[in-house]
Amino acid sequence: VSSMGSYALLLLLFYYSYAIIGMEIFKGKVHFQHVHNGTHLEWCGNEALRGSEFASEGYCVLSFNSIWYSMVILWTLTLVNQWHIITDGFVRVTSKWARLYFLS
């Protein structure tokens, strides 16, 4: 296995581990829902997110409700510079200790 392949495998295992931990902590806390006119609800299915930047910026689609969604959110956190908004959304639906997950 080439060094690039080893790096990719290590990265995949790292993401998978964090995805499983994220699912244990955050599963079911955020939902992307549609209303009849096709727009998403402004609070992501959780009252704690009502009026938050997380909901208003459309991050409701990011959740830990399955392994695939978990991998997407971890990839998004790696590439997008709005990680503080995503972190704040999950802190709102759990506790301030959720920051440890996102900062580790």
C-alpha positions in Angstrom: 0.0 0.0 0.0 1.4 3.4 -1.0 2.0 6.1 1.6 -1.0 8.0 0.1 -3.2 5.0 0.5 -2.1 4.5 4.1 -2.9 8.2 4.8 -6.3 7.8 3.2 -7.1 4.7 5.2 -6.0 6.4 8.4 -8.2 9.4 7.6 -11.2 7.2 6.9 -10.7 5.3 10.2 -10.4 8.6 12.1 -13.6 10.0 10.4 -15.4 6.7 11.1 -14.5 6.8 14.8 -15.6 10.4 15.2 -18.8 9.6 13.3 -19.7 6.8 15.7 -19.0 9.0 18.7 -21.0 11.9 17.2 -24.0 9.6 16.5 -23.9 8.4 20.2 -24.0 12.0 21.4 -26.0 13.9 18.8 -28.3 11.4 17.0 -31.9 12.7 16.8 -31.1 16.2 18.0 -31.4 18.0 14.6 -33.8 17.1 11.8 -34.1 18.5 8.3 -37.8 18.8 7.7 -39.9 20.1 4.9 -43.2 21.9 5.2 -45.8 21.8 2.4 -44.5 24.8 0.6 -41.1 23.2 0.2 -39.0 25.3 2.6 -37.3 23.9 5.6 -38.5 24.8 9.1 -36.7 27.6 10.8 -35.8 25.5 13.8 -34.5 22.2 12.5 -37.1 20.2 14.5 -35.6 21.3 17.9 -37.0 24.2 19.8 -33.5 25.0 21.1 -32.5 26.0 17.6 -35.3 28.5 17.0 -33.8 31.8 15.9 -30.3 30.4 15.9 -27.7 31.1 13.2 -27.4 27.4 12.7 -31.1 27.2 11.5 -31.2 30.5 9.7 -28.1 29.7 7.6 -29.6 26.3 6.5 -27.3 23.9 8.4 -30.3 21.8 9.5 -29.4 19.3 6.8 -26.2 18.5 8.8 -26.9 15.9 11.5 -25.5 12.8 13.1 -28.7 10.8 12.4 -26.9 8.1 10.3 -23.3 7.1 9.5 -23.5 8.8 6.1 -24.8 12.1 7.5 -22.1 11.9 10.2 -19.4 11.5 7.6 -20.8 14.5 5.6 -20.9 16.7 8.6 -17.3 15.8 9.5 -16.2 16.4 6.0 -18.0 19.8 6.1 -16.3 20.7 9.3 -13.0 19.9 7.7 -13.6 22.1 4.6 -16.0 24.9 5.6 -15.0 27.9 7.6 -18.3 28.2 9.5 -17.5 25.5 12.0 -18.4 27.8 14.9 -22.0 28.0 13.7 -22.2 24.3 13.3 -20.7 23.8 16.8 -23.1 26.3 18.3 -26.1 24.5 16.9 -25.1 21.2 18.5 -24.2 23.0 21.8 -27.7 24.5 21.8 -29.3 21.0 21.5 -27.1 19.3 24.1 -24.8 21.2 26.4 -21.7 23.4 26.4 -19.6 20.2 26.8 -20.4 19.4 23.2 -17.7 21.9 22.3 -15.1 19.3 23.4 -16.2 17.0 20.6 -15.9 19.7 18.0 -12.6 21.2 19.2 -10.9 17.8 19.6 
